[in-house]
Amino acid sequence: MSNKKVGLSDTMKAKTEPKTFRRNPIIGTKFTIAISSAKGGVGKSTFASNLALALKKMDLNIGLLDADIYGPSLPKLFSINEKPESDGQKLKPILKYGIQCMSIGFLTEEQTPMIWRGPMVISAIKTFTQKVLWENLDFLIVDMPPGTGDTQLTFAQEINVDGVIIISTPQEIALQDVKRGIKMFDKLKVKIIGLVDNMCHFIGDDGKKYSIFGEGGVKKAAEEFNKEFLGEIPIYPNIGKYGDLGKPIVQSLPEDKASKIFINLAKKINEKYKI
């Protein structure tokens, strides 16, 4: 019998060592795109909702899955206050702004904390990907939670994700977590479509540009990991304002300069999948 001691690093390496996974497609969808970061507070949910709306404006069938079990944002961002219907076997997505939507927030009260251990989170994710009647979707956009935990591993190992868009603000403290997320997806062989620099700067009333979170960090990270840099989204107060109202800016003000950024990003994504 070997006397070799197994350390924490050996255990972690064994759990994350790349291997072939049996990934199941999400029935009713052509392509599944995850919006991730591994860092909280960088604007994933706002980005995911506006990207979904921008893709919808291209006459595509779009679904939006809020996969953040502990902190669902979709009910607020889309002002949805109803519960999904069920046939006893599967849930029917709620249609809002022409988009098929699903979130744990539709099934609980707004301020109810989800005090769940990992297995319950995994069960919820499997319900949303296997027991929801997604109908004829061109793209299912998945708003991922922060971190590199159970939700990310479930999607990476068990679900056929066609690509991941990484969102970050440019400061180093955010990019530290983002780089861990990039390495996780690379190790698990999930395609990273590219990186987006969110809240990169704002233009003051004096017309000057202020890079309050630093400048160029996300683009440098993309270059470091040989990923595509998809572009920048400056700080526009209307993005937050209309998100809080439950009417995201792409829906409320499609001709706004902020909306046009999301629409141009949507065109880039659609061109990659040639729908």
N, C-alpha and C positions, 0 to 999 in steps of 0.2 A: 504494500500500500504506500502511495506517495505521501510524503510529509509536507509537500509544497502548500503553503498558505495562499488562500485566494483573497486578494485585497479588493477594496471597493472599485478600483480602476479596472480590475479584471472582470468583475461582475457587470459593470457598465459597458465594457467593450463587448462582452458576450451578448448583451441585450440589444446593442445597436449595430452589431456586425451585419453588413449588408447581405441579404439573401433573397431568394426568389419568393415573392408573396403572391398569394392567390387573391387578386383584387377584383371585387365585384362591381359591375357597372350599376349606376343608379337608373332604374327602369324609368323610361319616359324622358330621358335626357340624351342629347347628342354629346355635349361637352360639359365637363364640370371644372370650374375655375375657382380656386381657393384664394381668398385675400388674407394674407398673413403678415406677421411681423416678428412675433416672439416678444414684442414690447407693448405694453399697454399705453394708451393715451396718445397714440400717434395718428389717429384718424381713420382706422381701418373700417369701422362701421359706416361712417359718413362717406368714405370712398366707395365702399361696396354698394351702398344704396344709390349713389349718383351714377356709378358705372352701370348698374343694372338698368336704370332709367335711360341712360344714354344709348345702351344697346337696344332697348325697347324702341327708341325713336328711329332705329334703322329697320323697323318692321320685322324684328326677330321676336321669337317666343322666349321669354325670359322667366326664370325662377330665382328667388332669393331666399337662401337658407341661413338663418341666424344660428350658428353653431356654438355660440357662447352661452353655455348652460348657466354659469354663475352670474353673468352680467348681460342679459339680452338687451339689445338696443332697438331692434326692428319695430316693436310695438310703438315706441315713441317716435322714431324717425318717419314712420309711415302712418302715424296716428290710427293704429288699429286697436280697437277695444272689444273685439268679438272673439269667440272661440271657434276653432275649426270644426266642421261637421265630420262625422265618422259613420261608416257603414258597419261598424262592429269589428272590422278587420283592419281597415286602413283609414288614415286621416286625409281629408280633402284640403288642399292649400286654400288660403284666403286670397282672393283676387283684389289687388289694390293698385291703382294707376296702371292697370293692364298687366301687372306682374304677379305671378303665383308665389305666395309668401308662406313661410313656416318658421316658427320660433317657439321655444319653450315658454316665452313670455305670453303667448296666446293661451296657454293652459294654466297659468298661475295668476294670482293677484300681483299688481305692479310692485308692491314693496315686500313681497314674500321672498325671504332669502332661500336659496337652494343649498341646503346643508347636506350635500351628497358626497359620498365617497366615490372613488374612481369607477368601480363596476357599474354604478347607477348612471354615471355620466356616459359611459360607453354604451349602455343599454339605450339611453335616450338618443344618442347619435345614430345607432343602428335603426331605431324606429324612424327617425327623420330621413334616413337614406334608403330604407327598405320597405317602410310601411306608410309612405305618403304617395298619394295618387298624382305624382307629377305628370303633366299631360303635354306631350309633344314639344318639349323644350329644346331650343337651339343651344342655350347656355343656362346652366345652373350656377349662379354666383354664390359662393359659400363664405360668409363672414366668420373667420376663425377667431377664437379667443387668444389672449396673450399666452406666452409660454411655449414650452416644447413638451407638453404632457400627454395625458390620455387621449384628448380629442385629436391632437395632431397625429399621434401614432396610429389611432384608429383609421383616420383618413388616409394616411400614408401607406399603411400596411394592408388594409382590408377593403378599401374603396378605390375605384378607378378614377383618380384625379388626373385630369389632362394637363393641368398646369397650375402654377402658383405665382401670384403677383405679390411681391414683397413691398410693404409700405413702411417708410421710416421718416422721422424728422432728422435733420442733419447733424445734431450734436452727438458727440462720442458716447455719452452715457446710453443713448438709445441704440446706437449702432453696435455696441457690445452685445446686446441681446439679439439684434437683427443678424449679426454674423453667426451666432449660435444657431439661429433658425435656418440660415442658408446651409450651414454644414449638416444640419439634421436632414433637410430635404435632399441634399446631395447624397448623403450616406444611404438614405432609403430609396434613392433613385426615382425621385419625383421631380419632374421637369419644372424648373424655375423660368417663367416667361420673362421676367425682368423686375427691376426695382423702380419705385416711384419716390421722389423726394417731396414729401408733404409738408405744408407750412414752412416752406423754405425761406420766405421773407415776406415783408409787407411794405406797401408804398404809403408813406406818411402824407399828411395834408400838405407838406412842403414839397411833395413830388419826389423825395429821396427814397431810395431803397434801404430798408433796415433788415439785416440778417440776424435776428435776435437769437436764433439757435445755432449760429455758425453758418458756414457756407461750403458747399461742395462735398460734404461728407458722404452722402449717399452715392453720388457719382463715383467717388473714389472707391467705395466699397464694391460697387458693381465692377469696376475695373480690376480690383484685387481678386475677385472671385470669377472673373471672366463671364459676367452676366450682362445682359442688355440693360442699358439705362433708358427707361421709358419716358422720363420727363419730370417736370416740376409742377407743383401746385402751390402758388403763393397763399398767404393768409388773406382771405376775403371775408369780411364780417358777415356778408349775406349767406355764406355757406353754412355757418353756425346758426344764424338767425332762422333760416327756413328749415333747417334740420330740426330745431327745437319746436317749430310750429307743426311739424309732421308733414311738411310739404317740401321735400328736398329741392335744392335750387334748380336742378336740371328739369324738374317738373314745373316749378313755379315761374322761373325766368330762363327759358331755354336759349334766349338770345344774349344772356349775360356773358361777360368775358370768362367768368368762372365756369359756367356751363359748357362753353365751347372747349375748354380744356378737357373736361370729362368726355365730351363727344369725340374729340380728336383721339383720345386714348382708346375709346371704344372702337373707333375705326381701325386703329392699330391691332387691337386684339382680334377683331373679326377677320382682318386680312390674314392673320396667322393661321386661322382655322378655315378660311375660304368658304364661309356659309353664304 
